[in-house]
Amino acid sequence: MAAPPSELVVEADGGSRGNPGPAGYGAVVLDPVSGEPLAEAAEYIGTATNNVAEYRGLIAGLKAARELAPEASVRVRMDSKLVVEQMSGRWKIKHPDMKPLAAEAARIFPASQVRYEWIPRERNKHADRLANEAMDAGKRGRPWQPADSSVIRAASATDTDTSAARVVGDQAAGAARARAALAGDGSSPDTGSLPDAEATARAAVPSVGWATADLGAPATLVLLRHGETALTPQKRFSGSGGSDPELSEAGRRQAEAAAAMLAARGTVQEIVTSPLLRCRQTAAAIAERLGLDVQVEQGLREADFGAWEGLSFAEVKERYPDDLDAWLASPKAAPTGGESFSAVARRVAAARDRLVERHAGRTVLAVTHVTPIKTLVRLALGAPPESLFRMELSAASLSAVAYYRDGNASVRLLNDTSHLR
């Protein structure tokens, strides 16, 4: 019997279609020299966030590695900077959902045997594919099975031995054939020559080592809150379920001031806006100055405040005290007939993902409202929902978030009103 390997590589990933939404994880254990997949794991986990799914993938990968070689040193490679930095001890773990998962992951191997490395998303395709296979299986109402893996299907197509062990086992030649098929290479390595197969495997898999991030130009969302309406100075709830007020005279001046400043900077390449009138008017003033078209993004509309529309905070406290207490206590609570912060977050996150994918590497002006802007900033920072109550966003203020290809985000600006002074 061959001795267990002294070193293993674990690649893990997780995803959520909605964040939170239907979620799954994937993990693969690799031979560090040949890149041979030694074990795969994937599972649909129901409704969860991206971070929870990523941690679950990490746990599954570490457990699979422990089953293969409990004494081995393990190099974990993930495209989640959050998980890598937290498990490396450089970032604190504050979210209550993350703490028990991180603790479970830390117990699988002694800390001295595990090291963590961030890799770009394009180098984590195997685990990412497994996570998507698991989510697809969950959508069909059945558990993920190893036969779902396209690696196994590809190997079966080029080898009379269709057992999973030809790929997820101890055969470097089988693994090389699978990777060649996945890469779209119709040829199959010579199975009679093991050195040739090993060479193919080494060529197909990035060398193990410290990864240098090549994130490229981010998609940058410049977030402009609309100018004032008649309701703004009165601090009345004005969402997507009310009267849809137009800009006041002061609001039109603010829009022109923002347009002049953005024209001077010359960085905005696209403009998108909430469908509400006050945003469309603000966006139109800027588009005219910049010579750009405006696209409407429904996901950027303000929260629907239901029965609170047009009321001041004091009036809501008097008329809907139970509503208000619940709303302040939980992001899942909604005003009577309105929309919760949790619902807004799902909608805004989906709009963000569409914009980032559509405008990769470009700077986009998004004209929107208080709640969507605060939500985008909160999500970029990984801050809890209660942080929405701890941000100030003035009328016609500018904020900015950059989104990188590895899934990370960087808040560049918050509530800049220098153009209004």
Summary of the structure (lengths in Angstrom):
residues: 421
radius of gyration: 25.4
end to end distance: 77.1
largest distance: 82.7
contacts: 1458
relative contact order: 0.11
helix: 44%
strand: 19%
